[in-house]
Amino acid sequence: MTDDQRINRRDVLKGATTLGVIGVAGCTDIGGGGGGDGSGDGESYEIVIGGTSSGSSTQQAGQALARAASQHSDILDISVQVTDGWTANLYEFDGGNLSSIGVDNNSLSKAMNEEGPFADDPVDSMPMQGFIFTSLEIYWVAMEGSGIESTADLAEGGYTIYPIQPGFGTRLLTEEVIRTAGLWEQNDILNLDTSDIAGAVEEGRADALCIYGANGKELSSWVQEVDVRSNGELYAIEVDDNFRQAIEDTPGALLTEFEPYGWEQDVTRVTDKVTSWALAGQWAFGPDVPAGATKEVARLSSEHWEAIQESDPTALDHSGVESMTQAVIPDLEVHPGVAEYWEENDVWNDEWTKGETNE
């Protein structure tokens, strides 16, 4: 196992004890009868979703979903647990600490194929898919005084770069893209939590950072803090052909281009268009979570997407239901409650596989 993998694995597991103390079971089934339609017909559920760090896009999305449940569901109560990231959540799930998690498609794919961090430290159990709740658009920014104007400059080496927090799914994908581009070994890597990077930027301890926004709408909360505390010294950089090719050669990365959004400062000194590697995030659930609970999660996300957007402006509009299916991995089972909701709304694909619960 490499030093970086040891760092990742250590950070991945540091929250496990806390989660175990809380005793998260993922879902509590109360009473009898049918359910899952919001009608309050006798069966109720409580689920605890493993988000990621405080201030993350997943945490924000989970809290918005919890708020929608409290306002618009008679049968479902949701709470969100702070964890160490999307990749970390798969280890938490495998360890029995969480039954409902936020996770990205790249981490799911790597875990299924025992690649990346899962090559030396595989998981024995996988969650079933729920549905996409975000698409994170990751790209480079640099600090004034760094001299970096393009990813080509990073080939020279000696720069201090922040490739996102270890344990995050966004870090797993970003590290793979950077390594594929041949820019990892010659630069100094900042392995900091997202809660600490704004301070490092304020102190001038970073030359370049990988940051992300969600769904073309807003920067992640931790990036907003970086924005505020960077003293207006951040700017987007160009992506050269080598790095662009690395994005295209990395499974799980979707190459996108857009004008930077969400910044309080003008980051377009070098370029007014960024090239990003986007990553889809899903809610995923284990067999201990009843189908009625996940069907209700799907119903809330579709019928009450506007309520969700009130507390998470980046939330996707799932009113058409079909948008919920955009990130399905064909080789991984879909949780039966979500599958049932899709079937009832005529968006189910028979090429997908419906999983089973322990009910």
N, C-alpha and C positions, 0 to 999 in steps of 0.2 A: 504493500500500500504506500502511495506517495505521501510526502509531507502535506500537500494540499488536501488529499483525501482524508488524512488524519484530522486536519483542521476542520474540514467539513463535517466529518462524522462526530467529532467532539461537540461542535456547535449544534449539530442536529439533535443530540441526545440530552443536552443540558436541561431541557425543559421537561423531560420525561418524569422525573420525580415529583415535580409540582403537579403535573396532570394526574399522576397516580394517587396523590394525596386527596385531590378533589374527588377522585373516583368516578370519572366520567364514564357513563355507560352508553351514551349516544342517544338512547331513546327510552322513555318510560311509557309503558302501556297502561292506561288507567281505565277501568270499567270494561264493559263488553259491548257487543253490537258492531254495526258497520261504521263507516266513517270516511274521512278524507275529502269531503265536499264542502267543508266549512259550515255545515248546517247544525253542528252541535248535537248529534244524534246519539250520544252516550259514550262514545270512545274518544279519548283525548290523548295527546302525545306531548312529550317534552324531548327536544333534541338539543344537544350541545355540539356546535360546529367548531372544528379546529380552524381558526382563521390563521393569520400569520402574525407579524409583529404589530405592536401598537402604532397606529398611523398609516398602516399599509392599505393598499387597495382592497385586499381580501377582507381585512377587518372592517373597513368602511362598508363594503358590500354586505357582509354578514350582519352588521348592526342595522343596516337599512332593512334587510329581510326580517330581522327580529322585530323591528318596529312595525312593519307591515302585518306581521302575524298578530301582534298585540292589538292592532286596530281592526283587522279584517278577518280574523279567524276565531271561531269558538272552540276549536279542538286542538290547536297547535301553539306551543310555547317554545321559543327559540332563544338560546343564549349563545354567545361566541367566546371561545377560549383563545387567549393569546398563545401563540406557538412560535417556533423558530423558522417557519417557512414552508413553502409548498413541498419541496423535496423532503424536508424533515417530517412533514405530516404523514408521509407514507410509512416512515419508521414508527411513528406514534400509532398509526392504525395497525400496523403489523404487530406491535407490542401490546395491543388490546387497550391502549389508553384512550383512543377516540374511535367512534363509529361513524362520524360524519365529518368530512373535511373539505377544505378548499385545496385544490391541487391543479397543476398545469399538465397539459398534454405531453410535454417533453419528459417531465419526470415520470408520468405514467408509462410512456413508451420505453424509457430507460429501465424502469423497474420490471416491466413485462419481459424485456429481452436481456436482463441482467448485464446492462451496459453502464458506463459512467461510474458513479459511486456505488451502484448496485452490482458491479462486476465482482468486487471483493467483499461486499457486504450486502448480499441479496435479501429481499423480503420474501416471506413464505406465503403471505396472503395479500390479496389485492382488493380494493373496494370496487363496487360497481359504479358505473357512470351515472351522474345525474344529468346536468345540462350546463352549458356555457353561461358564465355570469360576467366575464370580462375578457377583453383582449388588450394586453399590455404592450405598448409600443416603446421599445428600448432603443436608446441612441446615445451618442457621445456628446459631451460638453467638455470644454477645457477652461482653465483659469488664466486670467490675464497674467503675463509674465512667464508663462510656461514655454512660450515659443511654439506651441502645437497649433497647427492650422489644418492638419489632415491626419488621417490614420496612418498615412505613409511616414509621418514623422516619428511615430511610435516604434518603427522598425530600428531606429537608431539606438533605442534602449536607454535605460537610466532614469526613466520617468516614474513617478509615483501615481499609480492608477487605482481607481476604485471600481471593481467589477460587480458591485452589489453585495449584499450580506451573504456569507456562507450559510448554506442550508435553504436558501431561497431557490425556488424553481427558476426565477429570472437569473439568478447567479449561475446555476447549472448550465443553462442555455448560453448565457453570455460568455462564460469561461470557455465553453466548447467553441464558440465562434472565434474568440480571440486566439485560442490555441490553434485552430484551423488556419487562421491568418498568419500564424507564426510570430505573434507579438507578445506572448506571455512570458517566456523565460528571461528575456533581457530587461524586463521592467520590474519595478518594485510593486508588490500587490498589497493594498490596504485591506486587511480582513477585519472590518468593523461592522457592528450592527448599524442598521439604518438610523437608529436613535442617536448614534454617536458621530455620524459622518458630517452633519452640519457644523458641529464644533470643529472638526478637523479642517473643513473648508474655511471656516472663519479664521482659523489659525494659520492658513496657508500651507497645510500639510498634504495637499493633493494637487497634482498637475492636471489630471483628466478624470472624469467620472462617467460611468454609464448610469443613466437615469431613465425613468419612464413615466409616461402618462397613460391614461385609460380611455379607450374608445374614441379618441379624437376630441375629448372634452376637457379633461382636467389633469394636471400633474398629480401623482400620488402625494399623499400628505407629507411624507418624509422629504420628498423632493421640493415641496413648497417651502419647507423649513430651510432647506439648503439654499433655495432662491433668496429668501429673506436675509439669511445670515452671510451671504457671499459678497456683500457690499457692492453688488452690481458688476462683479468681475467675471461672470461666466459667459461663455459664448459657444454656440454650436460649431462643430468642425466638419470639414469635408470628409467623405468616405471615398477612398481610392478604389481602383478596380480590384486590387487584391482582396481588400476587406469585403467588398460587395460580393465577390465570388465566394468568399468564406461563408457569408450569410446564405447564399444560394445552395452551398454544398452541405449545410447543416440541417439534418432532418428536424422538424419541429419548429424551425425558424421561418417566418414569413416575411419576405422583404417588402417594405412599404416606404413610400416617400411622401412627405407632407411638410407644410409650414409649421414651425414649432408653436405650440399653444400652451396657455396657462401661466406664462411667466410674468412676473411683475417688472422684470428688467428686459431690455432689448438684447436678445441673444443672437442677433442676425448680423453681427459685424463681419464675419467671414463668409457665411452662407445663409440664405433665407429659406433653404429647404434642407430638411434632415433626411437621412436614410436610416431606417430602423429595422430591427429584427423583432417581429411581433410574436406574442405567445398567448395562446388561449388558456384561460383558467376555468375550471369546472367545479361544481359541487359534486362530491362523490360520497357514497353511502355503503355501509356494510350490511350483511344479512341480519344483524340484530335490530336494524331500523325497519319497522313495519312499513308495508307498502302504502298504507293509509297516510303515514306521515310524509313520505316523499311525494305522494300525489298532491297533498295539500301544499307542500313547498312549491311544486310546479304550478299549481292553480294560483297561488298568491303572486308568483313571479309574472304570470301572464295577465291575470285579471286586474291586478293591483300594481302594475309596473309604475304607474304615475306616483303612487304613494311611496314606492321604493325610491324613485328619482328625487322625491322631496328631500330625503336625507342622504342620498348618494347621487349627485348630479351626473355621475359617469355611468349610471346603470343603463343596461340595454333595454330597449323597448321590445318585450316579448309578447306583446298583445296578439301578434299573428301566430304564435305558438311555433311555427316552423323555424323561426330564428333560434329557438332553443336547441335545435338539432345540428347546428352548424359545426360543432366541434366533436361529433361522435367518432370514437375510434372503433372501427368495425370489429376488431378482434377482442374487444373487452365488453363484458356484459353490461346491459343497462338495468338499473334498479327497477323492479317490477312496478312500483308505484308511478314512477316517471313514465315508464313504457305504457302503462294503462292510460295515463292522461294524454299521451301522444296518440294512442289508438283512438281514443274518443274524439280527438280533434283532427283525425285523418292526416297525421304527419309521420306515422310510424313506417319504417322501412323493414320489410320482411328479411332483408339481408342482415339485420342486426339481431343480437341475441338477448332475450329477456332473462334476467337472473332470478334467483329465488331467495326468499327470506327464511328466517328460522321460526316464523310464526306457526 
